Amino acid sequence: MTQMVQDIEYNVLGCKVRVRPDQNDSHNAKAVIDLINAEVEALKVNRPQLRDTDVAVLVALKMATEKMQLEDEYKQNIFKLEESLETALQALNIEAN
């Protein structure tokens, strides 16, 4: 017995966005749309003169910037973790000898 997955439709800046989520993804899809709509509304409140296309570009740029910052922070944390592990391993090797 197969279960039909229905599309979920959202509105982002007047554009209909249809998502066909799998069972694990429906929450993520709604969270992403809610995040985008919150960013759109915040920009429109602060700068009501902006056109929807300008708002879309600014939201995309903001999210891309945040993504890159998170990736950089993640990489730095991984390098720090690797350094800490190497230091700990060296300390263990010295104590074992």
N, C-alpha and C positions, 0 to 999 in steps of 0.2 A: 504494500500500500504506500503510494507516494503522496507526499503532502505538498499542495500547491503553495508556493510562496508568492504573496501578492506584493506588488510594487507599493512603496510608500511615497506619497508626493509631498514635497515641501515647496515653499515659496522663498526665494532669495532675490531680493531687489526686483520683484515682479516677474522673475523667471521661474517657471515650474521645473523643479528638480525631482526626478524620479529615481528612487533607490530600490533595488531588489536585494535586500540583505539576506544573508543566510541567518540561521538561528542565533549565532554568536555575534553577529554584526549589527543587528537592529539598534541596539543601545548606542553603539559607537556612531552610527549614521546620524541618529537624532542629536547626540551630543555635539557632533561636528557642525551640523546645521544650526543648532542653538548658539554655539560659539560664534559662528560667522554672523548670524543675525544680531547678536549682542554687539559685536564690533561695528556692524553697519549702523545700528541705532545710535551707538555712542558717537560715531563720526557725524551722523546727520544732526544730532543734538548740538554738537560743538561747532559744526560748520554746515548750516542748513543750505548755504548757497551752492554746495557741490552737486554736480550731476551724478546720477547713479553710476555711470561708467567711471567717473573719478573716484567715487567711494569704493567701487569694486577693485580698482587698481591699488588704492591706498591700503585696503584691507589685505590684499594679496601680498603687497610689499611688507606690511607689518608682520604677517604670519611667516613669510619666508625669512625675514630677519630673525624672528624669534626661533625658528627652526634651526637656522645656522648657528645662532648663539648656543642653543641647547646641544647641538652636535659638537661644537668646540668644547663646551664645558664637559660633556661626556668623555671626549677624547682625553682632555687634561686629567680627568679623574681616573681614567684607565691607566694613563702613564704614571700617575702618582701611586696607584695601587700596585702596579708592576714594580716600581722602585721600592716600595715598602716591602713587598714580597721578597725581592732580591736581597734587601738588607736583612730581613728576618732569616732567610735561608743561609746567608753568609754567617750570621751570628750563630745559627744552629750548627753549622759546619765547624766553626771555630771551637764551640763548646764540646762537640763530639770528638774532636781530635785531642 
